[in-house]
Amino acid sequence: MQTHVVPVGFDYDRLIAPLVRDQFDVDRVVLLEGAVGSEANVEYSLNLSKKLETDFQNLLGAETERIPVADVYDYDAAFEQAYDLINAELDAGREVWVNVSSMPRPVSFAFATAAHSVTLERQADRDRIHTYYTAPEKYLETELAEELRADRDLLRELLDAVDEGDGDSDGEGDAGSASGVVDATADGVEVDRVRERLSTATDLLAEFDERGTTIGAKEVDGSHIIELPVASFSNVKPFEEVILYKLGEDGEFESVSELAKALADELNEEYTDSFRSKVIYNVDRLGPGGKGYIEQESHGKSYRTRLSRIGELWVRAHADSEGE
């Protein structure tokens, strides 16, 4: 039983063609949908998703489900969604294949990294978790640009012919003259509209030649950089889990001693040197020299202790299992 997790962006062939051509036995497909860019972009992507849903069912006989991605630029939320989805499919006895060919990079990287993290936590299931990418045979952007150049040149010729026709002294022209060609070609078309289309095409091509297929840098949550942490989950022991959940719940502690006191209160244990040493030992195991889930900052004779970015992802991904 194979489940293919497919984030949908602006691609069609790369998401279904390799499975058809290589004759994959696909039982279930999860299509991830998210709003990307303008309203027109979103509509285009949703239309592709609907077509993929139909074709996965008709061509591969796969059960197909469409799931929304709330924010395609929220890496942490996408990671949590991926982690839960992959584990759920594994728990259902299915092999999981994650296609990272499409959709914005935060989602693709989040799903790929989540798949890797699950393999580290579920060693027995390593051979049932796969990520894959399909290279396109060709890119359409440059071909579209070349077609637009040809259209731009045609509009220029048409307007040049209009200008020449306006300059005829007798104002007449047969079907073979420039003005006759213009009359035949632009019948019912306003010249100003042609000029507007020419101007738009010229400006768009100038931007394409100067900047490529994208423009600018989008600000997300107050920054133009979305950090993509390299999360590699390790197996966490029960007391280490308690520490991580406590840091996730209360945030930063001014010292490990304060963390130990808070844990002792929560666990109804006596705060002793032995208990404090146990916390220090496990914090070290979870720190930069160990699993990397905790980071510490020197503060006088103490160390401010908090979750690292990967630690935050671990807590977020495992929140539903807390207390089980």
C-alpha positions in Angstrom: 0.0 0.0 0.0 1.5 3.3 -1.1 0.5 6.8 -0.2 1.9 9.7 -2.2 2.0 13.1 -0.5 2.0 15.7 -3.2 2.2 19.5 -2.5 0.6 21.2 -5.5 2.1 24.4 -6.9 2.0 25.3 -10.6 3.1 22.0 -12.0 1.1 19.1 -13.4 3.4 16.7 -15.3 6.0 16.4 -12.5 3.4 15.4 -10.0 1.8 12.5 -11.9 3.7 11.7 -15.0 6.6 9.8 -13.3 4.1 7.6 -11.4 2.3 6.7 -14.6 5.4 6.2 -16.7 7.2 4.1 -14.1 4.0 2.2 -13.3 3.9 2.9 -9.6 1.3 1.0 -7.6 -0.4 4.1 -6.0 -3.2 3.3 -3.6 -3.7 6.8 -2.0 -2.7 10.3 -2.9 -2.8 13.3 -0.6 -2.8 16.6 -2.5 -1.7 19.6 -0.5 -3.3 23.0 -1.5 -2.1 26.4 -0.4 -2.6 30.0 -1.5 0.5 31.2 -3.4 0.7 34.8 -4.7 -2.1 36.6 -6.5 -5.7 35.6 -6.8 -5.1 34.4 -10.3 -2.2 32.2 -9.1 -4.3 30.7 -6.4 -7.1 29.9 -8.9 -4.6 28.4 -11.3 -3.1 26.2 -8.7 -6.6 25.0 -7.4 -7.6 24.2 -11.0 -4.4 22.0 -11.3 -5.3 20.3 -8.0 -8.8 19.5 -9.3 -7.3 18.1 -12.5 -4.7 16.0 -10.6 -7.4 14.6 -8.3 -9.4 13.4 -11.3 -6.4 12.0 -13.2 -4.9 10.2 -10.2 -8.3 8.5 -9.8 -8.8 7.7 -13.5 -5.2 6.9 -14.5 -3.9 5.2 -11.4 -7.1 4.2 -9.6 -5.9 6.0 -6.4 -8.0 7.2 -3.6 -7.4 10.9 -3.6 -7.7 13.5 -0.8 -7.2 17.3 -1.0 -5.9 18.9 2.2 -5.3 22.7 2.7 -2.0 24.2 3.8 -2.9 27.2 5.9 0.2 29.3 5.2 2.8 28.1 2.6 5.4 30.3 4.1 5.0 29.0 7.7 7.8 26.3 7.8 7.0 25.3 11.4 3.3 24.7 10.8 4.1 22.8 7.6 6.6 20.6 9.4 4.1 19.8 12.1 1.5 19.0 9.4 4.0 16.8 7.6 5.1 15.0 10.7 1.5 14.1 11.7 0.5 13.1 8.2 3.5 10.8 7.6 3.1 9.1 11.0 -0.6 8.6 10.4 0.0 7.0 7.1 2.7 4.7 8.6 0.4 3.8 11.4 -2.2 2.8 8.9 0.3 0.3 7.4 1.1 2.3 4.3 4.4 3.1 2.6 4.9 6.9 2.3 6.3 8.7 -0.7 6.7 12.5 -0.5 7.0 14.5 -3.7 9.0 17.7 -3.2 9.0 18.9 -6.9 6.4 21.6 -6.5 4.9 24.2 -4.1 7.0 27.0 -2.4 10.2 25.8 -0.8 9.2 26.1 2.8 6.5 23.5 2.4 8.7 21.2 0.2 11.6 21.4 2.6 9.4 21.0 5.7 7.9 17.8 4.3 11.3 16.4 3.2 12.8 17.2 6.6 9.9 15.8 8.5 10.2 12.6 6.5 13.9 12.4 7.4 13.1 13.1 11.1 10.5 10.3 11.2 13.0 7.8 9.8 15.3 8.6 12.7 12.5 8.1 15.3 11.0 5.1 13.6 14.0 3.0 12.7 11.9 0.0 11.9 10.0 2.0 9.3 13.0 3.5 7.5 12.4 1.5 4.3 8.7 2.7 4.2 9.5 6.4 4.0 10.7 8.0 0.8 11.2 11.6 -0.6 11.6 12.1 -4.3 12.0 14.8 -6.9 11.2 14.9 -10.6 13.2 17.1 -13.0 11.1 18.7 -15.8 11.9 17.9 -19.4 11.7 21.6 -20.3 10.8 24.9 -18.7 8.0 26.9 -20.3 9.0 30.4 -19.0 11.6 31.0 -21.7 9.3 29.7 -24.4 6.5 32.0 -23.2 8.9 34.9 -23.2 10.0 34.1 -26.8 6.4 34.0 -27.9 5.7 37.3 -26.2 8.7 38.8 -28.0 7.2 37.7 -31.3 3.8 39.2 -30.4 5.5 42.4 -29.4 7.3 42.6 -32.7 4.1 42.0 -34.6 2.3 44.8 -32.7 5.2 47.1 -33.4 4.9 46.3 -37.2 1.2 46.9 -37.0 1.5 50.3 -35.4 4.3 51.3 -37.8 1.9 50.4 -40.6 -0.8 52.5 -39.0 1.6 55.5 -38.7 2.6 55.1 -42.3 -1.1 54.8 -43.4 -1.9 58.0 -41.5 0.9 59.7 -43.4 -0.5 58.9 -46.9 -1.2 62.1 -48.8 -4.3 60.9 -50.5 -5.6 59.0 -47.6 -6.4 56.0 -49.8 -4.9 52.6 -50.1 -5.8 49.4 -51.8 -5.7 46.0 -50.1 -2.1 45.5 -51.0 -0.9 48.8 -49.5 0.2 49.4 -45.9 -3.0 51.1 -45.0 -5.0 48.4 -46.6 -3.2 45.8 -44.5 -3.8 47.8 -41.4 -7.5 48.1 -42.2 -7.8 44.4 -42.8 -5.7 43.4 -39.8 -7.0 45.9 -37.2 -10.6 46.0 -38.3 -12.6 46.8 -35.2 -9.5 47.0 -33.0 -8.7 50.4 -31.4 -5.2 51.6 -32.1 -4.9 52.8 -28.5 -5.6 49.3 -27.3 -2.8 47.9 -29.5 -0.4 50.6 -28.2 -1.4 49.6 -24.6 -0.7 45.9 -25.2 2.6 46.7 -26.9 3.6 48.8 -23.9 2.6 46.1 -21.4 4.4 43.4 -23.3 7.6 45.5 -23.7 7.7 46.3 -19.9 7.1 42.7 -18.9 9.8 41.4 -21.2 12.2 44.1 -19.8 11.5 42.9 -16.3 11.9 39.2 -17.4 15.3 39.9 -19.0 16.5 41.9 -16.1 15.2 39.8 -13.1 14.3 36.4 -14.4 11.0 34.6 -13.4 10.4 36.4 -10.1 10.5 39.9 -8.8 11.5 41.3 -5.4 11.7 39.6 -1.9 8.5 39.0 0.0 8.5 40.0 3.7 7.1 37.2 5.9 6.6 37.7 9.6 8.8 40.8 9.7 11.7 39.3 7.8 12.8 38.6 4.2 14.5 35.4 5.2 12.7 32.2 6.2 15.1 30.0 8.1 14.8 26.3 7.2 16.3 24.4 10.2 17.9 21.1 9.6 15.7 19.0 12.0 16.9 15.5 12.7 14.9 14.0 15.5 16.5 11.5 17.8 14.8 9.1 20.1 14.0 11.1 23.3 13.9 9.3 26.7 10.9 9.9 29.0 12.6 12.3 31.4 14.1 14.2 28.5 10.5 14.5 27.1 9.4 16.1 30.5 12.2 18.7 30.2 11.3 19.6 26.6 7.6 19.9 27.3 8.3 22.1 30.3 10.5 24.4 28.3 7.9 24.4 25.6 5.2 25.4 28.1 7.1 28.0 30.2 9.7 29.2 27.7 13.1 30.4 28.9 14.5 29.8 32.4 17.2 32.0 33.9 19.2 28.9 35.1 19.1 25.2 35.1 18.4 25.3 38.8 15.2 27.3 38.2 14.2 24.7 35.6 15.0 21.9 38.1 12.9 23.6 40.8 9.9 24.0 38.4 10.2 20.4 37.3 10.3 19.2 40.9 7.1 21.2 41.7 5.4 19.8 38.6 6.4 16.2 39.3 5.7 16.5 43.1 9.3 15.5 43.8 11.6 16.9 46.5 14.1 19.3 45.1 17.4 17.8 46.1 21.0 17.9 44.8 20.4 14.5 43.3 17.3 15.7 41.4 19.1 18.9 40.3 22.1 16.8 39.0 19.6 14.6 37.1 18.2 17.7 35.3 21.6 19.1 34.5 22.7 15.7 33.1 19.7 15.5 30.8 19.8 19.1 29.8 23.4 18.5 28.7 22.3 15.5 26.7 19.6 17.7 25.0 22.0 20.6 24.5 24.3 21.6 21.5 26.8 18.9 22.3 24.0 16.3 22.3 20.7 16.2 20.5 20.5 19.9 19.9 17.0 20.5 21.3 18.1 22.9 23.9 20.4 26.0 23.7 22.0 27.9 26.6 23.4 31.4 27.0 26.0 32.3 29.7 24.5 34.7 32.3 26.9 35.3 35.1 27.4 32.0 36.9 24.2 30.6 35.3 23.0 29.6 31.9 19.7 30.8 30.5 18.1 27.7 29.1 15.5 27.5 26.3 14.5 25.4 23.4 16.4 25.6 20.2 14.6 26.0 16.9 14.7 22.2 16.4 13.6 21.7 20.0 10.6 23.9 19.3 9.8 21.8 16.2 10.1 18.6 18.3 7.7 19.9 21.0 5.2 21.2 18.3 5.3 17.9 16.4 4.9 15.7 19.6 2.4 17.9 21.4 -0.5 15.6 20.7 1.3 12.6 22.3 2.1 14.5 25.6 0.7 12.6 28.5 -0.1 9.4 26.6 
